[in-house]
Amino acid sequence: MPAQRVSVSRARLDEAVRAVTPEGHMATVKGESRFESDASRYAAYLDTPEGRLRADLSFANVQDFLPARPDVNSLRALDLGCGTAAASIRLARLGIHVTAVDSSAAMLDVAERGSAEAGVHDRIGLQQGDAVDLTNICTARSFDIVLCHNLLEYVDEPGVVLRGAASVLRGPSAILSVLVRNQAGEVLKAALRAGDLAAAEQSLDAEWGQESLYGGRVRLFTPEAVDALLKDASLTIAARRGVRTIADYLPERISRAAEYERTFALERRMGSREEFLGIARYMQYLARL
Ligand SMILES: C[S@@+](CC[C@H](N)C(=O)[O-])C[C@H]1O[C@@H](n2cnc3c(N)ncnc32)[C@H](O)[C@@H]1O
């Protein structure tokens, strides 16, 4: 049986920007058009050491905070801006039932194939929808785990998305995981990796960075900005984690592939230390109602 694929919010679809891809899919729901053009490029990135590290570290942090239930099958998760559903598949492998929402039909196609190949399609419901519209897509107070990983960088109103995410958390034990790109990480990468002092200086106060995979702009966050967004959504921070605190700044002579396990172990230790949060490429927040 294929993964459940529901096109949501018909009215929303009607008013949304409509386009037909060469394959004949309708790329309709308002979202980021860059993820429609070449979803497989993003899937390939997730297989690189950098992509794997971001996914492995952020998932390990989520696992540390999974709500305790005698029966894991009773947990319900929402993966918002799921992309290829890489995180959804990991949750489903644990026995958790996942609703995976993305605005991109092309991403959902990749997600559908991936969940079928992983043999967890019966535990993942795929929905096409705009994260800004979450309250019209999902029932309030219905999820124990909500992932919002590398989505806020691409939406016009991160605050609206977080308030929606808060509204679908089931109760005080439910956990929201937010992963965003850190502004300071752009500064350090430009200075330490590229040796580009002008770019480093420019990034110091930049609200937007340049995204290397598709070339568009990407919203940057500071710890203070995320703290304020979560507070505004009535969320309390349970933990803050740095993701790729050091990996992006290592000298070239260190093989990212050969030293993967060692880098991962070092990252796990550094990522939970508050003094390294500010330098990480990504910041992950675990928050509760
Ligand atoms: C950088 S990818 C992250 C994918 C996944 N969460 C991960 O961590 O690998 C961003 C995803 O957000 C989706 N997206 C962008 N804007 C969106 C919106 N307004 N509503 C729902 N999804 C959106 C894109 O289609 C893309 O799949």
The ligand as a Tripos MOL2 file, in Angstrom:
@<TRIPOS>MOLECULE
LIG
   27    29     1     0     0
SMALL
NO_CHARGES

@<TRIPOS>ATOM
      1 C1         15.7860   22.6080    3.6410 C.3       1 LIG1
      2 S1         14.4250   21.5730    3.3660 S.3       1 LIG1
      3 C2         14.3490   20.7230    4.9280 C.3       1 LIG1
      4 C3         13.7310   19.3650    4.7760 C.3       1 LIG1
      5 C4         13.7500   18.5190    6.0460 C.3       1 LIG1
      6 N1         12.9910   19.1290    7.1170 N.3       1 LIG1
      7 C5         15.1550   18.2300    6.4840 C.2       1 LIG1
      8 O1         15.5410   18.6680    7.5770 O.co2     1 LIG1
      9 O2         15.8810   17.5620    5.7310 O.co2     1 LIG1
     10 C6         13.0430   22.6860    3.5060 C.3       1 LIG1
     11 C7         11.7320   22.0320    3.1550 C.3       1 LIG1
     12 O3         10.6860   22.9210    3.5330 O.3       1 LIG1
     13 C8          9.6960   22.9090    2.5310 C.3       1 LIG1
     14 N2          8.9510   24.1720    2.6080 N.ar      1 LIG1
     15 C9          9.3690   25.4170    2.3020 C.ar      1 LIG1
     16 N3          8.4000   26.3230    2.5400 N.ar      1 LIG1
     17 C10         7.3470   25.6200    3.0260 C.ar      1 LIG1
     18 C11         6.0360   25.9750    3.4790 C.ar      1 LIG1
     19 N4          5.6380   27.2470    3.4900 N.pl3     1 LIG1
     20 N5          5.2210   24.9900    3.9140 N.ar      1 LIG1
     21 C12         5.6090   23.6950    3.9260 C.ar      1 LIG1
     22 N6          6.8370   23.2970    3.5090 N.ar      1 LIG1
     23 C13         7.6880   24.2410    3.0660 C.ar      1 LIG1
     24 C14        10.4710   22.7440    1.2380 C.3       1 LIG1
     25 O4          9.6530   22.2810    0.1860 O.3       1 LIG1
     26 C15        11.5450   21.7700    1.6610 C.3       1 LIG1
     27 O5         11.1510   20.4430    1.4630 O.3       1 LIG1
@<TRIPOS>BOND
     1     1     2 1
     2     2     3 1
     3     2    10 1
     4     3     4 1
     5     4     5 1
     6     5     6 1
     7     5     7 1
     8     7     8 2
     9     7     9 1
    10    10    11 1
    11    11    12 1
    12    11    26 1
    13    12    13 1
    14    13    14 1
    15    13    24 1
    16    14    15 ar
    17    14    23 ar
    18    15    16 ar
    19    16    17 ar
    20    17    18 ar
    21    17    23 ar
    22    18    19 1
    23    18    20 ar
    24    20    21 ar
    25    21    22 ar
    26    22    23 ar
    27    24    25 1
    28    24    26 1
    29    26    27 1
@<TRIPOS>SUBSTRUCTURE
     1 LIG1         1 GROUP 0 **** ****
